[in-house]
Amino acid sequence: MTGQEQRAALQRKIWDIANDVRGSVDGWDFKQYVLGTLFYRFISENFAAYIEADDESINYAGLPDDVVTDDIKDDAIKTKGYFIYPSQLFANVAKNANTNDSLNTDLAQVFAAIESSANGYPSELDIKGLFADFDTTSTRLGNTVTEKNSRLAKVLKRVAELDFGDFHNSQIDLFGDAYEFLISNYAANAGKSGGEFFTPQHVSKLIAQLAMHGQDKVNKIYDPACGSGSLLLQAKKHFDAHIIEEGFFGQEINHTTYNLARMNMFLHNINYDKFNIQRGDTLTHPHFQDDKPFDAIVSNPPYSVKWIGSDDPTLINDDRFAPAGVLAPKSKADFAFVLHALSYLSAKGRAAIVCFPGIFYRDGAEKKIRQYLVDNNYVETVIALASNLFYGTTIAVTILVLAKNKTDTAIQFIDATGEEFFKKATNTNLMTDAHIGRVMEIFDRKKDVDHVAASVPYETVVERGYNLSVSSYVEPLDTRVVVNIDELNAEIRTTVEKIDRLRTDIDAIIAEIDA
């Protein structure tokens, strides 16, 4: 079985589990239990593999807890970031799940113990609250303890049945892919409420490639609205050969997706000391001010979300917004995220940001911010994508690429809305690797392509009122049928003549019959 076939089979099993165990529980809510169980199994097996260190004579799951010394525990937490006793491992809890009358409380104690094991260590904040959304006492699992335990046991047993193959060769990728598959499918089925934080993998891949393009190594990569971490992880997947020296940084306002992002880092084998995910409002309470600048920034911030804006008079003096001389509108924070990203970008770096199309042509404060970006030569490329690429929305979004090291003042515009840039699928459209490769080729060459790409001089953009809409600079292919009027008139005359002859013949036949 090929890797792709194995992954497809695994994804079918996971979706089957999700549908089987959720019962009357809302699917979007219950995903937390499936995802949390997958995560629990992963860190258990990952931790056991670390302790065993490829020594086949050691079976950590079969050892009694009292064989663990303080030195072993201390060393493990310093390395892995957490500690799990043998009795707390997923395999041991799942093995007795069906007969454990206190399963729900035992699980809660195990999760609390794993999180508290990091207390006082550098990893404490990275581990704290990881299982917060895995509430084993919630009435969403049932009204009685028996109902709760029955459903929890079913999740544990079904996840235990999943075959992740050999740990060192395939397990990490399969775990991560399974995790993202479940998130994306719930997002697709939950509409906007489910998909608002998830960037599809194919779009994430394009954004990551844009941000990392031409850089042999970056100091670190940052997402100011990281959601479940999909954009950061695409950078890791696509650029394993590159050196992301100081790791992955992200901020997320939603508590649930903040936890998902941290779990996702572990699931993709990014150790606690190589990522820093913080919770909070990026626009009003930004983290990582002491960690900037970043060589690569990726982001899909919420579209046209409201923010405090001018109601907070201190923000106009904020280093992120002050250079533009104006704040983004209170009803549309899109450019606030753009300016935030720009301020965190290094002199050699690049930022790739998914944006709502309206910000590229509206007047008022948004026009003034565009003027600031254009006059200071920060806009490298604007890319219009096809519609229906994202879960929960059919709008055709635009990617804004910012850079501080441009060698000329021209701005590149790419129209990637044509059928050569996407494939139609059941729920959403899809960009294949070939489509992404085509966009990256055009982005890299900076050459004009009829009806697809144009590098526009600074002066032209100024003349057009700092309008940055792709459609203003790339003329679409005219697919209308060209009609030759003279030929059409000739055809009509011929047709009329044939009709007249036919009518004459019919009249003659009728006259003959009447006679």
Secondary structure as GFF3:
##gff-version 3
##sequence-region A 1 515
A	DSSP	alpha_helix	3	22	.	.	.	ID=ss1
A	DSSP	alpha_helix	27	52	.	.	.	ID=ss2
A	DSSP	three_ten_helix	60	62	.	.	.	ID=ss3
A	DSSP	three_ten_helix	65	67	.	.	.	ID=ss4
A	DSSP	alpha_helix	70	80	.	.	.	ID=ss5
A	DSSP	three_ten_helix	86	88	.	.	.	ID=ss6
A	DSSP	alpha_helix	90	95	.	.	.	ID=ss7
A	DSSP	three_ten_helix	97	99	.	.	.	ID=ss8
A	DSSP	alpha_helix	103	116	.	.	.	ID=ss9
A	DSSP	alpha_helix	124	127	.	.	.	ID=ss10
A	DSSP	three_ten_helix	139	141	.	.	.	ID=ss11
A	DSSP	alpha_helix	145	161	.	.	.	ID=ss12
A	DSSP	pi_helix	167	171	.	.	.	ID=ss13
A	DSSP	alpha_helix	172	190	.	.	.	ID=ss14
A	DSSP	alpha_helix	192	195	.	.	.	ID=ss15
A	DSSP	alpha_helix	201	212	.	.	.	ID=ss16
A	DSSP	beta_strand	217	218	.	.	.	ID=ss17
A	DSSP	beta_strand	221	223	.	.	.	ID=ss18
A	DSSP	alpha_helix	230	238	.	.	.	ID=ss19
A	DSSP	beta_strand	243	244	.	.	.	ID=ss20
A	DSSP	beta_strand	248	252	.	.	.	ID=ss21
A	DSSP	alpha_helix	255	267	.	.	.	ID=ss22
A	DSSP	three_ten_helix	272	274	.	.	.	ID=ss23
A	DSSP	beta_strand	275	279	.	.	.	ID=ss24
A	DSSP	beta_strand	294	299	.	.	.	ID=ss25
A	DSSP	three_ten_helix	309	311	.	.	.	ID=ss26
A	DSSP	three_ten_helix	315	317	.	.	.	ID=ss27
A	DSSP	three_ten_helix	322	324	.	.	.	ID=ss28
A	DSSP	alpha_helix	334	344	.	.	.	ID=ss29
A	DSSP	beta_strand	345	355	.	.	.	ID=ss30
A	DSSP	three_ten_helix	357	360	.	.	.	ID=ss31
A	DSSP	alpha_helix	365	375	.	.	.	ID=ss32
A	DSSP	beta_strand	379	385	.	.	.	ID=ss33
A	DSSP	beta_strand	398	403	.	.	.	ID=ss34
A	DSSP	beta_strand	411	416	.	.	.	ID=ss35
A	DSSP	three_ten_helix	419	421	.	.	.	ID=ss36
A	DSSP	alpha_helix	433	445	.	.	.	ID=ss37
A	DSSP	beta_strand	453	456	.	.	.	ID=ss38
A	DSSP	alpha_helix	458	463	.	.	.	ID=ss39
A	DSSP	three_ten_helix	470	472	.	.	.	ID=ss40
A	DSSP	alpha_helix	485	514	.	.	.	ID=ss41
###
